[in-house]
Amino acid sequence: MKLTLLVLLTLTTAVFVGCDKEKAAIEATKDATQKDLNQRKVDVDAAAKDAKKQTDVNAAIDKAKIEAAKESAQAQLDADKKKVDAEAKAEKAKVDAQKK
C-alpha cells in the first residue's frame, strides 16, 4: 500500500511538473508575443509621426510654390497693366498729333 501510494504520489508530481513546464512555456510565448506587439505599436507610432512631419514639409513646399506662382502672376499682370497704360498714352498722343 505504501508503495502504491508512493508511485501514485510520484506520478502526480510528474504530471504537475509537466503542467508547470507547459504553463511556463505558454506564459513565455505570451510574453514574447506581447513584447513583439508592443514593439510593433512603437514602430507604427514612429512611422505615423514621421509621416506627419513629412506631410508638414510637403505642405510648406506646396504653399511656397503657390505663393511664388501668385507673385509671378501678379508681376505679369502689373507688367500687362503698364503696357496697356503705355499703349493708351501713345494712342492719345497720336490722336493729339493728328489734330494739330
C-alpha positions as CSV (number, residue, x, y, z in Angstrom):
1,M,0.0,0.0,0.0
2,K,2.8,2.4,0.8
3,L,4.5,1.5,-2.5
4,T,1.3,2.2,-4.4
5,L,0.9,5.5,-2.6
6,L,4.5,6.4,-3.3
7,V,4.1,5.6,-7.0
8,L,0.8,7.5,-7.2
9,L,2.4,10.5,-5.5
10,T,5.4,10.3,-7.8
11,L,3.1,10.2,-10.9
12,T,1.0,13.1,-9.6
13,T,4.1,15.2,-9.0
14,A,5.4,14.4,-12.5
15,V,2.1,15.4,-14.0
16,F,2.1,18.7,-12.1
17,V,5.7,19.4,-13.0
18,G,4.9,18.7,-16.7
19,C,1.9,21.0,-16.4
20,D,4.0,23.7,-14.8
21,K,6.5,23.4,-17.7
22,E,3.7,23.7,-20.2
23,K,2.2,26.7,-18.4
24,A,5.7,28.3,-18.2
25,A,6.1,27.8,-22.0
26,I,2.7,29.2,-22.7
27,E,3.4,32.2,-20.5
28,A,6.8,32.7,-22.2
29,T,5.2,32.6,-25.6
30,K,2.5,35.0,-24.5
31,D,5.2,37.4,-23.1
32,A,7.2,37.2,-26.3
33,T,4.1,37.9,-28.4
34,Q,3.1,40.8,-26.3
35,K,6.6,42.2,-26.4
36,D,6.6,41.9,-30.2
37,L,3.2,43.6,-30.4
38,N,4.3,46.4,-28.2
39,Q,7.4,47.0,-30.4
40,R,5.2,47.0,-33.5
41,K,3.0,49.6,-31.8
42,V,6.0,51.8,-31.1
43,D,7.1,51.3,-34.8
44,V,3.7,52.3,-36.1
45,D,3.6,55.4,-33.8
46,A,7.1,56.4,-35.1
47,A,6.1,55.8,-38.7
48,A,3.0,57.9,-38.2
49,K,5.0,60.7,-36.6
50,D,7.5,60.7,-39.5
51,A,4.6,60.7,-42.0
52,K,3.1,63.7,-40.2
53,K,6.4,65.6,-40.3
54,Q,6.8,64.8,-44.0
55,T,3.3,66.0,-44.7
56,D,4.1,69.3,-42.9
57,V,7.2,69.7,-45.0
58,N,5.3,68.9,-48.2
59,A,2.6,71.4,-47.2
60,A,5.2,74.1,-46.6
61,I,6.7,73.4,-50.0
62,D,3.3,73.5,-51.7
63,K,2.4,76.8,-50.0
64,A,5.7,78.3,-51.1
65,K,5.1,77.1,-54.7
66,I,1.6,78.6,-54.6
67,E,2.9,81.9,-53.2
68,A,5.6,82.1,-55.9
69,A,3.1,81.4,-58.7
70,K,0.8,84.1,-57.2
71,E,3.7,86.6,-57.1
72,S,4.7,85.7,-60.7
73,A,1.1,86.1,-62.0
74,Q,0.8,89.4,-60.2
75,A,4.0,90.7,-61.6
76,Q,2.9,89.7,-65.1
77,L,-0.4,91.4,-64.6
78,D,1.3,94.6,-63.3
79,A,3.5,94.5,-66.4
80,D,0.5,94.0,-68.7
81,K,-1.2,96.9,-67.0
82,K,1.8,99.2,-67.6
83,K,1.9,98.0,-71.2
84,V,-1.8,98.9,-71.7
85,D,-1.3,102.3,-70.0
86,A,1.7,103.0,-72.2
87,E,-0.2,101.9,-75.4
88,A,-3.2,104.1,-74.4
89,K,-0.9,107.0,-73.8
90,A,0.7,106.5,-77.2
91,E,-2.6,106.3,-78.9
92,K,-3.8,109.5,-77.2
93,A,-0.6,111.3,-78.2
94,K,-1.1,110.1,-81.8
95,V,-4.7,111.5,-81.7
96,D,-3.4,114.8,-80.3
97,A,-0.7,115.0,-83.0
98,Q,-3.3,114.4,-85.8
99,K,-5.5,117.2,-84.5
100,K,-2.7,119.8,-84.9
